[in-house]
């Protein structure tokens, strides 16, 4: 910004102090009354189109009003009309960089360097130019040069270098630069911004660490663990279906920082369920391993997602119960700045290790599971997820082959600081392919699930979860018609 004394010196050197409209326009500009100033400065330019001074101050006013195209035109007049105003050249370069008119900015930077006009300021603006052009090494060099030429640029230059490191995903270097900016002068606006950015970088470093762990301990109250049918004819002598459950979980994710377009994610998860009743029929221990290598093409990425789950069921000791493989290509593409679309087509294979009592009840299967999933991150810390799944399972036993459609909506929204509301709804439609050999009809199931929960980050990286879940299964075969409520409360810690 040109200080008032310098403004007057410019006027005196150009012999224009006698213009009342120009003088009044400059006075209004100094008072930050830009709307009034621009009207007078436009009139001053009309009175004397050859006045580089009027062009200069009109350009400055438009710049303050963030009307950069008009600012650029007037500032360019200020550096081409006679007498040329060298202060206008710095302002012009700044405006052209903000407009992404980089070719023009480069030309005027060359002029400024040749004529040795404000070398320190031009060095800083050259850094901004290289930064916009994503010529990061040259940008850092220019910012460092500006610091050497004028130490007053140190804080601003380090801030810009930190932003470059963020883009390069060199988060440890970015963190140190932001810290330097903050410590340089924490009371300035730039220092405050640097502190906020430092906190964001630290959070991102935690989220993007290559090896991530989480453990969870949850208590559950289940009103119908054994899926007791609502129809008394099928419920028989089933009692005691209300159960307390201890759920423990452990998960580790491996997300290496790969250079270039290659992607990779690996995960291992362990889940244990222990009940106060039905322990020898329903206690379970599950292990899941997944790997997702991929390639980022820029506008979209393609990955091969493969997941294998292995479950043990206590009967009366732990024995193999189920092996489940799901693998296929995943296409992921961003939509604008805040939306994401996933498309997946997968092969599924299930092996139930315990033999079925009759062949028609054999649930071993092969088939497909495909889905489309849409995410909208509509405000910070919140998202909406809409998902559709298609299942086509062909089982060895005639009674379990089905075609299924699942529709789901999931919303997470921060209601107060560190507390998020989570809502989930699902409808699962299953049409079985064969006439059931026991009940003599083609089975049709309609299962509806809804849940509401609160997640509170009561300590850094530690959450308390409270959730209520309701399930209603409606089937034309009464044995599979049931209602179930589940209340969950527990703690999860990430490290």
C-alpha positions, -999 to +999 in steps of 0.1 A: +000+000+000+014+035-009+016+057+022-002+092+021+031+111+019+042+091-011+008+098-027+013+135-024+049+133-037+036+115-068+010+142-074+035+170-069+060+153-093+034+151-120+020+185-115-015+174-109-023+187-074-045+214-090-071+188-102-100+191-076-117+159-086-084+140-085-075+154-051-110+147-037-109+112-051-075+105-035-087+119-002-118+095-003-094+067-012-073+074+018-105+074+039-114+040+025-145+054+009-139+035-023-174+037-038-173+075-037-137+077-047-141+056-078-168+080-092-145+110-088-115+092-102-134+081-132-144+117-139-107+127-134-096+102-160-123+115-184-110+151-179-074+141-186-071+106-202-033+111-204-030+114-166-010+084-153-017+096-118-055+094-122-050+060-138-028+049-109-053+059-081-083+045-100-064+012-104-056+012-067-093+019-058-105-009-080-080-032-064-093-024-030-128-031-042-115-064-056-125-055-091-092-069-104-100-067-142-107-030-140-077-025-117-054-042-141-065-020-170-059+013-151-026+002-136-013-008-170-022+027-182-002+040-152+029+022-162+026+031-199+014+067-199+039+095-194+052+100-168+054+063-159+046+056-122+070+029-110+049+022-079+021+011-103+042-016-117+043-036-084+005-032-080+000-043-116+020-075-112+001-083-080-032-079-097-022-100-128-010-128-105-043-128-087-062-129-120-040-159-131-029-138-161+005-153-156+020-146-191+013-109-186+027-110-151+059-126-163+064-098-188+060-070-163+082-089-137+109-089-164+105-052-169+107-045-131+138-066-128+155-049-157+148-015-144+155-024-108+121-013-095+115-023-059+136-055-062+125-069-028+088-065-035+092-078-070+111-109-057+082-116-034+056-112-062+078-134-084+074-161-057+036-157-059+038-159-097+059-191-096+035-205-069+005-199-091+024-216-120+031-245-097+069-241-102+075-248-065+113-249-064+115-215-082+088-200-059+106-211-028+139-196-041+121-163-049+106-161-015+139-168+002+155-141-019+128-116-008+135-124+028+172-118+023+166-085+005+141-072+031+137-091+064+102-075+068+090-100+042+101-130+063+068-137+079+048-135+046+074-154+026+075-182+052+037-184+052+037-189+014+065-215+015+044-234+041+014-234+017+037-248-010+048-276+013+011-284+021+004-288-016+034-310-019+022-330+011+054-323+029+034-318+061+063-319+085+081-291+067+048-271+064+042-275+101+077-260+110+072-231+086+038-222+100+053-225+135+081-201+125+055-176+111+035-177+143+065-173+166+078-144+145+048-122+156+018-141+171-002-109+174-004-102+136-033-115+115-007-136+096+006-150+128-029-160+138-036-176+105-003-195+107-014-209+141-047-221+127-029-236+097-004-253+120-033-269+139-049-280+106-016-295+094-011-314+126-046-328+123-040-338+087-006-353+097-025-375+122-051-385+097-026-392+070+000-411+091+010-442+072+002-466+101-030-460+121-045-479+149-078-478+168-093-498+197-129-498+209-148-512+238-186-511+237-214-524+258-247-534+240-282-542+251-298-564+225-336-571+227-335-600+202-301-616+198-316-649+185-340-632+161-370-646+178-399-644+153-428-620+160-453-647+150-460-668+181-466-699+159-429-699+149-415-685+182-421-718+199-404-719+233-377-693+225-371-672+256-344-650+271-337-633+238-327-601+256-289-601+260-260-580+272-230-580+249-194-569+253-180-558+219-142-552+215-125-541+184-090-535+170-082-520+136-049-511+119-047-493+086-016-490+064-017-461+040+019-454+028+027-421+012+035-431-023+051-407-048+033-403-081-001-415-090+000-449-073-024-456-044-025-483-017-045-490+014-043-520+036-064-529+067-067-555+094-096-556+118-104-578+147-139-579+163-151-599+193-186-604+207-191-619+241-226-624+255-240-630+290-263-657+275-261-679+245-223-679+248-219-713+232-240-704+202-234-667+195-201-656+209-179-648+179-145-637+168-139-621+134-108-612+114-109-591+083-080-583+059-084-559+030-060-544+004-068-518-021-040-509-046-050-483-072-039-456-097-049-420-097-056-407-133-063-371-120-100-368-127-107-402-113-089-432-098-093-470-103-085-495-075-088-532-070-106-536-037-102-571-021-116-580+013-115-614+031-133-620+064-130-651+086-154-657+115-151-681+144-183-691+163-183-706+198-200-740+197-190-748+225-154-738+217-144-715+189-147-731+155-146-719+120-179-706+109-176-684+078-151-673+052-162-644+030-143-630+000-153-598-018-131-585-046-135-562-076-126-529-093-136-496-077-139-464-097-137-432-076-143-397-091-147-363-074-177-342-085-169-305-080-151-295-048-173-312-022-188-344-037-175-379-045-189-408-064-178-445-060-188-472-084-179-508-076-184-542-092-174-572-071-173-609-069-184-626-037-177-661-024-189-675+009-180-707+026-199-718+057-177-744+074-204-761+094-224-785+072-261-778+067-286-801+081-302-806+047-287-799+012-314-772+004-302-752+034-265-751+023-256-714+022-222-717+005-224-693-024-208-673-053-222-642-069-219-605-073-220-574-050-220-541-069-227-506-055-229-470-062-220-446-034-224-408-034-208-385-008-216-349-003-194-330+023-219-301+025-203-283+055-171-287+074-171-318+095-204-331+080-213-354+052-243-371+035-239-405+020-264-422-004-257-458-014-273-485-035-261-521-034-270-550-057-266-586-045-270-617-066-261-648-046-262-682-061-261-707-032-255-745-032-288-749-013-319-739-032-335-721-002-309-693+001-303-681-035-316-646-038-315-612-056-311-583-033-314-545-034-302-523-005-308-486-003-291-466+025-286-430+036-261-420+062-257-385+077-231-371+101-235-335+113-216-316+140-243-301+163-219-285+189-181-285+192-167-320+193-202-336+192-217-350+160-251-364+153-252-396+132-283-408+114-286-440+093-315-456+074-316-487+053-341-508+033-329-542+022-351-561-003-344-597-008-363-618-034-354-655-032-351-673-065-365-707-056-396-721-039-386-729-003-386-767+001-398-764+037-425-737+035-436-742-001-434-705-012-408-682-027-395-663+003-396-624+002-379-604+029-381-567+035-357-555+063-358-519+075-331-505+098-327-471+113-303-457+139-295-425+157-263-418+176-240-392+191-202-392+189-184-370+214-146-364+211-141-360+249-104-363+246-079-359+218-085-388+194-109-405+219-146-407+212-176-418+232-204-433+211-240-437+221-264-452+196-298-467+193-307-491+164-340-505+154-346-533+129-379-546+115-378-576+093-410-583+073-411-617+056-438-638+039-423-667+059-431-661+095-399-677+108-379-648+094-403-620+106-388-603+137-382-570+155-349-561+171-336-531+191-300-525+200-285-499+223-248-493+222-225-472+244-187-473+244-153-457+238-130-457+208-094-445+208-073-438+177-035-436+178 
